[in-house]
């Protein structure tokens, strides 16, 4: 650990102690992954032994590149590291980075308050609810915000060199790239006196890290617009009595009720709101802790998260998503709360610091109690965090059927359609939660699944045109199903036998003379169709352009990062 310039190492011992302290909340949240073998497979958290390195992993396919370049990075890493290990790193690393970055950003506070900030950055409703949905990549983007703010604090030399690695880590998904890039622009370019050359360099870096998802979106085969119904389906929800903005102020408000700890609806949720609001007042008085650009960014995040919870705001965003490509990023409003969480956690830390200082001055006998409260506050406010998170993080063992199907289809031509036609499916071996369809993460073949999302009684249409054609055939299995799928270009049909809707489809395929069962297992059935229509392959030049751009952006960030090291050499 390197002490900040001019500190003479005086932060090193507290930093080490606080780094160790962060291990506690991170380990408790991720406990199933630390104590059990297997792969995390639940909801959006899905790791297989190895993610195939295909054009779709780069975002160049028929679907929207929602996980570009993240899937490509995981695919490259899984060439040498098993997915069970990657899954554990993917969950633990964001938690640790959030806590470690938070207590460093809170250095103007005393040690007890810094300990509170470190734990609260990990153990808060935003992180818990997002992990409850399995969205580890978004938690990683949130964690990187702490380090971006730290890299751009006044007084640091060569801020762009400090910033570059965090931009790289934060740009693994479109949402995180926008969050981290926007935060960097506001914090790095807003202060008066920032040299024009530095602003231009910052703008260039932020623009560069958008290319790994923006370029596939422009070159891919999916439509750029989104279903307006998704705005209402994914808007923030009220967990407490009253409008949803109260839940957002309490750092929660996710649209998915299964991800919400039960205590959020009661008194502890209300206490969290009160503490956050009081902390905002306290942090305004501590500009060294949270400069104005950071405060403004946090409030902007709160506003963006809340805008779709009011009728006029939802209507405005919905109207735009059907017209403006990429505006669908706004539909899950609560995820944009991340910068506000950073400000709120610092605010609660400032409030605690004032309380500890007052106790030491006015009632020394109460000082140990105040210090102890700092250590316990995050856990008391959300005592049932593990109830939600552990259900998702409990690892499982993949049935042998998946490896058998992989041996049959890997490296083959044609399209594999995963059925029955739903994106999330329940497996008896994977717990009670619906799990994202694993076919595209298991098999080295072009996989088509539905990208329509069922949220309650709403269905949000997808953007994948090939999926729409295949889905229209699978909507009502019958005598013409096999011929219709072959005409759409499907060679392989993978049927999840344990799905409640599997029987009609299997019966329809069984009756077709052009269909042949290749694998018939207890969990999966693989059927090969004769003479499928050719499906246009992804043009090689598109794959080359996207892969080359990704490598060029990585090289640029690496060069900028190393410039700081070169300057330190004597």
Secondary structure, DSSP 8 states (H G I E B T S, - for coil): ----TTSTTTTHHHHHHHHHHHHHHHHHHTHHHHH--SEEEEBTEE--S-----GGGGT-SSS--TTTTHHHHHHHHTTTS-HHHHHHHHHHHHHHHHHHHHHHHTTTS-HHHHHHHHHHHHSSHHHHHHHHTT-HHHHHHHHHHHHHHHHTSTT-SSHHHHHHHHHHHHTSSHHHHHHHHHHHHHHHHSSTT--HHHHHHHHHHHHHTTHHHHHHHHHSSS-S---THHHHHTS---SSSS-HHHHHHTT---S-GGGS-GGGGSHHHHHHHHHHHHHHHHHHT-TTTS-HHHHHHHHHHHHHHHHTTSHHHHHHHHHHHTTSTTGGGGSSGGGGGHHHHHHHHHHHHHHHHHHHHHHHHH-GGGHHHHHHHHHHHHHHHTTTHHHHHHHHH-EE---HHHHHHHHHHTT-SSEEEEESS-SEE--TTS-SS-EE--HHHH-SSEEE----EEETTEEE----HHHHHHHHHHTT-STTHHHHHHHTTEEEEEEETTSTTHHHHHHHHHT-TTEEEEEE-SSEEEEEESS--------HHHHHHHHHHHHHHHHHHHHHHHHHHHHH--
